[in-house]
Amino acid sequence: MPTRRADAVWEGDLQGGRGTMRMASGAYEGGYSFGSRFEEAAGTNPEELIAAAHAGCFSMALSGALGKAGHPPERVSTTAKVHLEKVGEGFGITRIDLVTVARVPGIDEAAFQQAAEGAKTNCPVSKALAGVDVSLDATLES
């Protein structure tokens, strides 16, 4: 299996500095700052990239589980919300909310929810983030 890589460079102090994050694939390169991480300034932040990774991983894991159960989905759409909050003297990711909507012909609600819970537990990003509380709101679209 391949090893994935990304790079980050930070220049300056914490509040006045700025940085750039870049995926080795070239799929994304963008700036980040204190303002884009802790306020509402333009740019990205590590938590947003974690959210993208988790949403993508979960969607693929759910699609795989549904297909394996004989119910290949037409569509799986997931949003991940990563909560960064003040914890003690620093900050921490305290919660991730996964919200997914899937169109899956021929599956009942119970089987869909079981597949969704399994994907939440077993996708590699969920496993990597096992120390964080992850909630799931899974909707089966008709």
Residue pairs with C-beta under 8 A, 6 or more apart in sequence:
4 24
5 23
5 24
6 21
6 22
6 23
6 24
6 49
7 21
7 22
7 24
8 19
8 20
8 21
8 22
9 19
9 20
10 17
10 18
10 19
11 17
11 18
11 19
12 18
14 34
15 34
16 34
17 33
17 34
18 31
18 32
18 33
19 31
19 32
19 33
20 29
20 30
20 31
20 32
21 28
21 29
21 30
21 31
21 32
21 44
21 46
21 49
22 28
22 29
23 29
30 43
30 44
31 43
31 44
32 43
32 44
32 45
32 46
33 41
33 43
35 41
35 42
35 43
36 42
36 43
36 44
36 45
37 45
37 46
37 47
37 84
38 84
38 91
47 82
47 84
47 93
48 82
50 80
50 82
50 93
50 96
50 125
50 129
51 80
51 81
51 82
51 96
52 80
53 125
54 80
54 82
54 96
54 98
54 123
54 125
54 126
54 129
55 78
55 79
55 80
55 98
56 78
56 125
57 123
57 124
57 125
57 126
58 78
58 80
58 98
58 100
58 119
58 120
58 123
58 125
58 126
59 76
59 77
59 78
59 100
60 123
61 118
61 119
61 122
61 123
61 126
62 73
62 76
62 78
62 100
62 102
62 115
62 116
62 119
63 72
63 73
63 76
64 119
65 115
65 118
65 119
65 122
66 72
66 73
66 76
66 102
66 104
66 107
66 112
66 115
67 73
69 107
69 111
69 115
71 104
71 105
71 106
71 107
71 111
71 115
72 104
73 102
73 103
73 104
74 103
74 104
74 105
75 102
75 103
75 141
76 100
76 101
76 102
77 100
77 101
77 102
78 98
78 99
78 100
78 101
79 98
79 99
79 100
80 96
80 97
80 98
80 99
81 96
81 97
81 99
82 93
82 95
82 96
83 93
83 94
83 95
83 96
83 97
84 91
84 92
84 93
84 94
85 91
85 92
85 94
87 94
93 129
93 132
94 132
94 133
95 132
95 133
95 134
95 135
96 129
96 132
96 133
96 134
96 135
97 134
97 135
97 137
98 120
98 134
98 135
98 136
98 137
98 138
99 137
100 116
100 136
100 137
100 138
100 139
101 139
101 141
102 112
102 116
102 138
102 139
102 140
102 141
103 141
103 142
104 112
104 140
107 115
107 140
109 140
112 138
112 140
113 138
116 136
116 138
117 136
117 138
119 126
120 126
120 134
120 136
126 134
